[in-house]
Amino acid sequence: HWKDRPAPDAGLKARFERGSLIEDAVLRELGALGLSVRTERTPFEIKNSNGGLILRGKVDGFLKWDGSEARQRDFPLEIKSLDPNVFRQVNVLDDFQRFHFARKYPRQLWTYLYAHNLEEGFFLLDDCTGRWKLIPVALDYAETEAILRQCEAAVEAVGAIAGGKPEEETLPSYHQDPAVCRRCWAFGRVCFPPLQEQGLK
């Protein structure tokens, strides 16, 4: 039902635009520090064993590091601008799980690493006032495999529905966290989870 998704409201659109400005500023500042950043932003694709596309995305850039002992030379980086209050609370990778909107960030970078056959990358966090923080990310194979299985199942479900199978028999089960449902654009529009079981009001 992607066609039913509403356009971002003015507030969200403003955040997107501000995030893009901060991202460009950070890349300029990295260059001014003498660091080589490649910003090709070419979408990558991950396919299943049958050659079907299950995931597509793009990374903000690659930081080139020529350390004599480094086995890896290009490190994918994702630039995220965070509210200063959230910025202070995110110091290690697991801290992203504390915030609903940020839980997807590690999954995003893991798939980048997997797609480019790399072992390490990092987040560069900005608090919207010019302060930075780096969060290293190592490829988690188990988590990445789970992500790819979920993507493959989603693509198969959409294909089956397009082929005529009923949605209620084909789609995965509802999310178990009511907070996720309440924040989802589809809730109450095209998705109606069992309220009593979910504890939703």
C-alpha atoms as an extended CHARMM CRD file, in Angstrom:
* protein
*
       201  EXT
         1         1  HSD       CA              0.0000000000        0.0000000000        0.0000000000  PROA      1               0.0000000000
         2         2  TRP       CA              2.9280000000        2.3300000000       -0.5790000000  PROA      2               0.0000000000
         3         3  LYS       CA              0.7450000000        4.5390000000       -2.7880000000  PROA      3               0.0000000000
         4         4  ASP       CA             -1.4910000000        5.2400000000        0.2200000000  PROA      4               0.0000000000
         5         5  ARG       CA              1.3460000000        6.6210000000        2.3100000000  PROA      5               0.0000000000
         6         6  PRO       CA              0.7720000000       10.3350000000        2.9880000000  PROA      6               0.0000000000
         7         7  ALA       CA              3.4090000000       12.9100000000        2.0960000000  PROA      7               0.0000000000
         8         8  PRO       CA              5.6120000000       14.1260000000        4.9750000000  PROA      8               0.0000000000
         9         9  ASP       CA              4.0870000000       16.9650000000        6.9430000000  PROA      9               0.0000000000
        10        10  ALA       CA              5.7810000000       20.3590000000        7.1020000000  PROA      10              0.0000000000
        11        11  GLY       CA              7.6440000000       19.5480000000       10.3170000000  PROA      11              0.0000000000
        12        12  LEU       CA              9.0810000000       16.2800000000        9.0520000000  PROA      12              0.0000000000
        13        13  LYS       CA              9.9910000000       17.8070000000        5.7060000000  PROA      13              0.0000000000
        14        14  ALA       CA             11.8490000000       20.5970000000        7.5000000000  PROA      14              0.0000000000
        15        15  ARG       CA             13.8030000000       18.0070000000        9.5120000000  PROA      15              0.0000000000
        16        16  PHE       CA             14.7840000000       16.1860000000        6.3120000000  PROA      16              0.0000000000
        17        17  GLU       CA             15.9670000000       19.4170000000        4.7280000000  PROA      17              0.0000000000
        18        18  ARG       CA             17.9040000000       20.4480000000        7.8370000000  PROA      18              0.0000000000
        19        19  GLY       CA             19.4850000000       17.0130000000        8.0220000000  PROA      19              0.0000000000
        20        20  SER       CA             20.7050000000       17.3210000000        4.4370000000  PROA      20              0.0000000000
        21        21  LEU       CA             22.2650000000       20.7170000000        5.1770000000  PROA      21              0.0000000000
        22        22  ILE       CA             24.0650000000       19.3490000000        8.2430000000  PROA      22              0.0000000000
        23        23  GLU       CA             25.2540000000       16.3220000000        6.2780000000  PROA      23              0.0000000000
        24        24  ASP       CA             26.7800000000       18.5440000000        3.5830000000  PROA      24              0.0000000000
        25        25  ALA       CA             28.4320000000       20.7470000000        6.2220000000  PROA      25              0.0000000000
        26        26  VAL       CA             29.9560000000       17.7320000000        7.9940000000  PROA      26              0.0000000000
        27        27  LEU       CA             31.3930000000       16.3990000000        4.7350000000  PROA      27              0.0000000000
        28        28  ARG       CA             32.9810000000       19.7880000000        4.0220000000  PROA      28              0.0000000000
        29        29  GLU       CA             34.4520000000       19.8920000000        7.5270000000  PROA      29              0.0000000000
        30        30  LEU       CA             35.9170000000       16.4110000000        7.1580000000  PROA      30              0.0000000000
        31        31  GLY       CA             37.5730000000       17.5150000000        3.9210000000  PROA      31              0.0000000000
        32        32  ALA       CA             38.9520000000       20.6310000000        5.6310000000  PROA      32              0.0000000000
        33        33  LEU       CA             40.5500000000       18.3550000000        8.2320000000  PROA      33              0.0000000000
        34        34  GLY       CA             42.4470000000       16.6000000000        5.4630000000  PROA      34              0.0000000000
        35        35  LEU       CA             40.3340000000       13.4430000000        5.5050000000  PROA      35              0.0000000000
        36        36  SER       CA             39.4560000000       11.8830000000        2.1900000000  PROA      36              0.0000000000
        37        37  VAL       CA             35.7360000000       11.2400000000        1.8950000000  PROA      37              0.0000000000
        38        38  ARG       CA             34.2100000000        9.6460000000       -1.1860000000  PROA      38              0.0000000000
        39        39  THR       CA             30.5380000000       10.6000000000       -1.5780000000  PROA      39              0.0000000000
        40        40  GLU       CA             29.3590000000        8.6210000000       -4.5700000000  PROA      40              0.0000000000
        41        41  ARG       CA             25.9790000000        7.7900000000       -2.9810000000  PROA      41              0.0000000000
        42        42  THR       CA             25.3620000000        5.1850000000       -5.6550000000  PROA      42              0.0000000000
        43        43  PRO       CA             22.5310000000        2.8480000000       -4.6010000000  PROA      43              0.0000000000
        44        44  PHE       CA             23.5680000000       -0.6950000000       -3.7950000000  PROA      44              0.0000000000
        45        45  GLU       CA             21.3620000000       -3.7250000000       -4.2890000000  PROA      45              0.0000000000
        46        46  ILE       CA             21.0870000000       -7.0560000000       -2.4790000000  PROA      46              0.0000000000
        47        47  LYS       CA             19.4130000000       -9.9530000000       -4.2420000000  PROA      47              0.0000000000
        48        48  ASN       CA             18.1690000000      -13.3350000000       -3.1030000000  PROA      48              0.0000000000
        49        49  SER       CA             19.4170000000      -16.6950000000       -4.3510000000  PROA      49              0.0000000000
        50        50  ASN       CA             17.0330000000      -16.4750000000       -7.3170000000  PROA      50              0.0000000000
        51        51  GLY       CA             18.3560000000      -13.0960000000       -8.3940000000  PROA      51              0.0000000000
        52        52  GLY       CA             15.3360000000      -11.1670000000       -7.1420000000  PROA      52              0.0000000000
        53        53  LEU       CA             15.8960000000       -7.7410000000       -5.5970000000  PROA      53              0.0000000000
        54        54  ILE       CA             15.1520000000       -7.7030000000       -1.8550000000  PROA      54              0.0000000000
        55        55  LEU       CA             16.9510000000       -4.5870000000       -0.6380000000  PROA      55              0.0000000000
        56        56  ARG       CA             18.2610000000       -1.3320000000       -2.0560000000  PROA      56              0.0000000000
        57        57  GLY       CA             19.9270000000        1.5920000000       -0.3380000000  PROA      57              0.0000000000
        58        58  LYS       CA             22.8130000000        4.0490000000       -0.3950000000  PROA      58              0.0000000000
        59        59  VAL       CA             25.4730000000        5.1520000000        2.0380000000  PROA      59              0.0000000000
        60        60  ASP       CA             26.3710000000        8.7690000000        2.8250000000  PROA      60              0.0000000000
        61        61  GLY       CA             30.0310000000        8.2420000000        2.0220000000  PROA      61              0.0000000000
        62        62  PHE       CA             33.2430000000        6.3180000000        2.4920000000  PROA      62              0.0000000000
        63        63  LEU       CA             36.1220000000        7.5970000000        4.6060000000  PROA      63              0.0000000000
        64        64  LYS       CA             39.4980000000        6.5530000000        3.2120000000  PROA      64              0.0000000000
        65        65  TRP       CA             42.0150000000        5.5620000000        5.8690000000  PROA      65              0.0000000000
        66        66  ASP       CA             45.5910000000        4.6640000000        4.9960000000  PROA      66              0.0000000000
        67        67  GLY       CA             46.7560000000        3.4310000000        8.3980000000  PROA      67              0.0000000000
        68        68  SER       CA             49.7040000000        1.0890000000        7.9680000000  PROA      68              0.0000000000
        69        69  GLU       CA             48.0660000000       -1.7140000000        9.9740000000  PROA      69              0.0000000000
        70        70  ALA       CA             44.5510000000       -1.2890000000        8.6030000000  PROA      70              0.0000000000
        71        71  ARG       CA             43.2370000000       -4.2290000000        6.5890000000  PROA      71              0.0000000000
        72        72  GLN       CA             40.2800000000       -2.1830000000        5.4460000000  PROA      72              0.0000000000
        73        73  ARG       CA             40.8240000000        1.0640000000        3.5500000000  PROA      73              0.0000000000
        74        74  ASP       CA             37.3220000000        2.4320000000        2.9140000000  PROA      74              0.0000000000
        75        75  PHE       CA             34.9930000000        2.8110000000        5.8720000000  PROA      75              0.0000000000
        76        76  PRO       CA             31.2960000000        3.4850000000        5.1770000000  PROA      76              0.0000000000
        77        77  LEU       CA             29.9370000000        6.3440000000        7.2360000000  PROA      77              0.0000000000
        78        78  GLU       CA             26.4110000000        7.4350000000        7.9590000000  PROA      78              0.0000000000
        79        79  ILE       CA             25.8240000000       10.9800000000        9.1590000000  PROA      79              0.0000000000
        80        80  LYS       CA             22.8880000000       11.4300000000       11.5310000000  PROA      80              0.0000000000
        81        81  SER       CA             21.7500000000       14.7030000000       13.0660000000  PROA      81              0.0000000000
        82        82  LEU       CA             20.1370000000       14.2050000000       16.4680000000  PROA      82              0.0000000000
        83        83  ASP       CA             18.3730000000       16.4010000000       18.9690000000  PROA      83              0.0000000000
        84        84  PRO       CA             20.9760000000       17.4540000000       21.5850000000  PROA      84              0.0000000000
        85        85  ASN       CA             19.0880000000       15.5530000000       24.3150000000  PROA      85              0.0000000000
        86        86  VAL       CA             19.2010000000       12.3420000000       22.2710000000  PROA      86              0.0000000000
        87        87  PHE       CA             22.7870000000       13.0170000000       21.1920000000  PROA      87              0.0000000000
        88        88  ARG       CA             23.9420000000       12.9810000000       24.8230000000  PROA      88              0.0000000000
        89        89  GLN       CA             22.3780000000        9.5710000000       25.3940000000  PROA      89              0.0000000000
        90        90  VAL       CA             23.8510000000        7.7570000000       22.3860000000  PROA      90              0.0000000000
        91        91  ASN       CA             27.4150000000        6.6670000000       23.1010000000  PROA      91              0.0000000000
        92        92  VAL       CA             27.5600000000        3.0520000000       21.9030000000  PROA      92              0.0000000000
        93        93  LEU       CA             25.7190000000        1.1370000000       19.1940000000  PROA      93              0.0000000000
        94        94  ASP       CA             23.1920000000       -0.4440000000       21.5840000000  PROA      94              0.0000000000
        95        95  ASP       CA             22.0190000000        3.0130000000       22.6900000000  PROA      95              0.0000000000
        96        96  PHE       CA             20.1570000000        3.4130000000       19.3900000000  PROA      96              0.0000000000
        97        97  GLN       CA             17.6980000000        0.7860000000       20.6400000000  PROA      97              0.0000000000
        98        98  ARG       CA             16.4590000000        3.2140000000       23.2970000000  PROA      98              0.0000000000
        99        99  PHE       CA             14.7780000000        5.3980000000       20.6860000000  PROA      99              0.0000000000
       100       100  HSD       CA             12.0740000000        4.1110000000       18.3740000000  PROA      100             0.0000000000
       101       101  PHE       CA             13.1010000000        6.2390000000       15.3930000000  PROA      101             0.0000000000
       102       102  ALA       CA             16.7760000000        5.2230000000       15.7230000000  PROA      102             0.0000000000
       103       103  ARG       CA             16.4130000000        1.4510000000       16.0260000000  PROA      103             0.0000000000
       104       104  LYS       CA             16.7070000000        1.0920000000       12.2540000000  PROA      104             0.0000000000
       105       105  TYR       CA             20.0480000000        2.9210000000       12.0720000000  PROA      105             0.0000000000
       106       106  PRO       CA             22.3000000000       -0.0600000000       12.9360000000  PROA      106             0.0000000000
       107       107  ARG       CA             20.3800000000       -2.2960000000       10.5070000000  PROA      107             0.0000000000
       108       108  GLN       CA             20.9530000000        0.2890000000        7.8040000000  PROA      108             0.0000000000
       109       109  LEU       CA             24.7250000000        0.2850000000        8.2470000000  PROA      109             0.0000000000
       110       110  TRP       CA             24.9990000000       -3.4930000000        8.6560000000  PROA      110             0.0000000000
       111       111  THR       CA             23.4170000000       -3.9760000000        5.2340000000  PROA      111             0.0000000000
       112       112  TYR       CA             25.7950000000       -1.4140000000        3.7300000000  PROA      112             0.0000000000
       113       113  LEU       CA             28.7500000000       -3.3450000000        5.1400000000  PROA      113             0.0000000000
       114       114  TYR       CA             27.3640000000       -6.6360000000        3.8870000000  PROA      114             0.0000000000
       115       115  ALA       CA             26.6860000000       -5.2830000000        0.3990000000  PROA      115             0.0000000000
       116       116  HSD       CA             30.2110000000       -3.8950000000        0.0780000000  PROA      116             0.0000000000
       117       117  ASN       CA             31.9140000000       -6.9090000000        1.6930000000  PROA      117             0.0000000000
       118       118  LEU       CA             33.3680000000       -4.7860000000        4.5010000000  PROA      118             0.0000000000
       119       119  GLU       CA             33.7410000000       -5.4910000000        8.1970000000  PROA      119             0.0000000000
       120       120  GLU       CA             33.6050000000       -2.0480000000        9.7980000000  PROA      120             0.0000000000
       121       121  GLY       CA             31.9510000000        1.3280000000        9.4080000000  PROA      121             0.0000000000
       122       122  PHE       CA             30.7880000000        4.1030000000       11.6920000000  PROA      122             0.0000000000
       123       123  PHE       CA             28.1290000000        6.6650000000       12.4590000000  PROA      123             0.0000000000
       124       124  LEU       CA             29.0650000000       10.3040000000       12.6670000000  PROA      124             0.0000000000
       125       125  LEU       CA             26.4900000000       11.9120000000       14.9250000000  PROA      125             0.0000000000
       126       126  ASP       CA             25.9080000000       15.6600000000       14.9610000000  PROA      126             0.0000000000
       127       127  ASP       CA             23.9070000000       17.3980000000       17.7040000000  PROA      127             0.0000000000
       128       128  CYS       CA             22.6680000000       20.1470000000       15.3270000000  PROA      128             0.0000000000
       129       129  THR       CA             25.0460000000       22.6360000000       16.9720000000  PROA      129             0.0000000000
       130       130  GLY       CA             28.2700000000       21.4320000000       15.3490000000  PROA      130             0.0000000000
       131       131  ARG       CA             29.4390000000       18.8850000000       17.9050000000  PROA      131             0.0000000000
       132       132  TRP       CA             30.3560000000       15.4260000000       16.6210000000  PROA      132             0.0000000000
       133       133  LYS       CA             30.4490000000       11.9420000000       18.0340000000  PROA      133             0.0000000000
       134       134  LEU       CA             31.6790000000        8.7650000000       16.3290000000  PROA      134             0.0000000000
       135       135  ILE       CA             30.0140000000        5.3780000000       16.9090000000  PROA      135             0.0000000000
       136       136  PRO       CA             31.9620000000        2.4380000000       15.4280000000  PROA      136             0.0000000000
       137       137  VAL       CA             29.9570000000       -0.3790000000       13.8650000000  PROA      137             0.0000000000
       138       138  ALA       CA             31.2140000000       -3.9030000000       13.1520000000  PROA      138             0.0000000000
       139       139  LEU       CA             29.2940000000       -6.1500000000       10.7790000000  PROA      139             0.0000000000
       140       140  ASP       CA             26.9870000000       -8.4230000000       12.7860000000  PROA      140             0.0000000000
       141       141  TYR       CA             26.4880000000      -11.4680000000       10.5910000000  PROA      141             0.0000000000
       142       142  ALA       CA             23.6230000000      -12.9540000000       12.6070000000  PROA      142             0.0000000000
       143       143  GLU       CA             21.6600000000       -9.7010000000       12.6470000000  PROA      143             0.0000000000
       144       144  THR       CA             22.3080000000       -9.1220000000        8.9550000000  PROA      144             0.0000000000
       145       145  GLU       CA             21.1060000000      -12.6050000000        8.0490000000  PROA      145             0.0000000000
       146       146  ALA       CA             17.9180000000      -11.9490000000       10.0220000000  PROA      146             0.0000000000
       147       147  ILE       CA             17.4250000000       -8.6350000000        8.1900000000  PROA      147             0.0000000000
       148       148  LEU       CA             17.8200000000      -10.2920000000        4.8010000000  PROA      148             0.0000000000
       149       149  ARG       CA             15.4060000000      -13.0890000000        5.7290000000  PROA      149             0.0000000000
       150       150  GLN       CA             12.8390000000      -10.4780000000        6.7650000000  PROA      150             0.0000000000
       151       151  CYS       CA             13.3170000000       -8.5470000000        3.5150000000  PROA      151             0.0000000000
       152       152  GLU       CA             13.0070000000      -11.7140000000        1.4530000000  PROA      152             0.0000000000
       153       153  ALA       CA              9.8100000000      -12.7110000000        3.2570000000  PROA      153             0.0000000000
       154       154  ALA       CA              8.3600000000       -9.2310000000        2.7130000000  PROA      154             0.0000000000
       155       155  VAL       CA              9.1190000000       -9.2810000000       -1.0110000000  PROA      155             0.0000000000
       156       156  GLU       CA              7.5990000000      -12.7540000000       -1.3370000000  PROA      156             0.0000000000
       157       157  ALA       CA              4.4590000000      -11.6400000000        0.4990000000  PROA      157             0.0000000000
       158       158  VAL       CA              3.9900000000       -8.5850000000       -1.7180000000  PROA      158             0.0000000000
       159       159  GLY       CA              4.4730000000      -10.7340000000       -4.8030000000  PROA      159             0.0000000000
       160       160  ALA       CA              1.9670000000      -13.3010000000       -3.5850000000  PROA      160             0.0000000000
       161       161  ILE       CA             -0.6340000000      -10.6040000000       -2.8730000000  PROA      161             0.0000000000
       162       162  ALA       CA             -0.0660000000       -9.1000000000       -6.3140000000  PROA      162             0.0000000000
       163       163  GLY       CA             -0.7290000000      -12.5770000000       -7.6530000000  PROA      163             0.0000000000
       164       164  GLY       CA             -4.1240000000      -12.7250000000       -5.9780000000  PROA      164             0.0000000000
       165       165  LYS       CA             -3.5310000000      -14.1910000000       -2.5120000000  PROA      165             0.0000000000
       166       166  PRO       CA             -5.5170000000      -12.4840000000        0.2790000000  PROA      166             0.0000000000
       167       167  GLU       CA             -3.5340000000      -10.1100000000        2.4800000000  PROA      167             0.0000000000
       168       168  GLU       CA             -4.8070000000      -11.5580000000        5.7530000000  PROA      168             0.0000000000
       169       169  GLU       CA             -3.3530000000      -14.9440000000        4.8300000000  PROA      169             0.0000000000
       170       170  THR       CA             -0.1080000000      -13.6880000000        3.3640000000  PROA      170             0.0000000000
       171       171  LEU       CA              1.2580000000      -10.7630000000        5.3570000000  PROA      171             0.0000000000
       172       172  PRO       CA              3.4300000000      -11.4010000000        8.4460000000  PROA      172             0.0000000000
       173       173  SER       CA              1.9310000000      -11.0500000000       11.9050000000  PROA      173             0.0000000000
       174       174  TYR       CA              1.4010000000       -7.6340000000       13.4750000000  PROA      174             0.0000000000
       175       175  HSD       CA              4.2320000000       -6.0120000000       15.3850000000  PROA      175             0.0000000000
       176       176  GLN       CA              4.2290000000       -6.9380000000       19.0550000000  PROA      176             0.0000000000
       177       177  ASP       CA              5.1230000000       -3.4510000000       20.2930000000  PROA      177             0.0000000000
       178       178  PRO       CA              2.0300000000       -1.2010000000       20.4030000000  PROA      178             0.0000000000
       179       179  ALA       CA              4.2650000000        1.8860000000       20.3190000000  PROA      179             0.0000000000
       180       180  VAL       CA              5.5100000000        0.8570000000       16.8850000000  PROA      180             0.0000000000
       181       181  CYS       CA              1.9540000000        0.4740000000       15.6050000000  PROA      181             0.0000000000
       182       182  ARG       CA              0.8720000000        3.8680000000       16.9090000000  PROA      182             0.0000000000
       183       183  ARG       CA              3.7340000000        5.6150000000       15.1010000000  PROA      183             0.0000000000
       184       184  CYS       CA              3.2690000000        3.7790000000       11.8020000000  PROA      184             0.0000000000
       185       185  TRP       CA              1.7270000000        5.7330000000        8.9290000000  PROA      185             0.0000000000
       186       186  ALA       CA             -0.4030000000        2.7030000000        7.9850000000  PROA      186             0.0000000000
       187       187  PHE       CA             -2.0630000000        2.3510000000       11.3950000000  PROA      187             0.0000000000
       188       188  GLY       CA             -5.7540000000        3.1560000000       11.0700000000  PROA      188             0.0000000000
       189       189  ARG       CA             -5.4150000000        3.7680000000        7.3350000000  PROA      189             0.0000000000
       190       190  VAL       CA             -4.7060000000        0.4120000000        5.7220000000  PROA      190             0.0000000000
       191       191  CYS       CA             -3.6220000000       -1.6320000000        8.7520000000  PROA      191             0.0000000000
       192       192  PHE       CA             -5.9490000000       -2.5300000000       11.6080000000  PROA      192             0.0000000000
       193       193  PRO       CA             -4.2060000000       -4.6880000000       14.2310000000  PROA      193             0.0000000000
       194       194  PRO       CA             -6.3050000000       -6.4930000000       16.8580000000  PROA      194             0.0000000000
       195       195  LEU       CA             -6.5420000000       -3.7290000000       19.4250000000  PROA      195             0.0000000000
       196       196  GLN       CA             -7.3250000000       -5.8770000000       22.4170000000  PROA      196             0.0000000000
       197       197  GLU       CA             -4.3960000000       -8.1970000000       21.8550000000  PROA      197             0.0000000000
       198       198  GLN       CA             -2.0360000000       -5.3220000000       21.1020000000  PROA      198             0.0000000000
       199       199  GLY       CA             -3.2560000000       -3.2260000000       24.0170000000  PROA      199             0.0000000000
       200       200  LEU       CA             -3.7700000000       -0.2950000000       21.6770000000  PROA      200             0.0000000000
       201       201  LYS       CA             -6.1920000000        2.5160000000       22.4260000000  PROA      201             0.0000000000
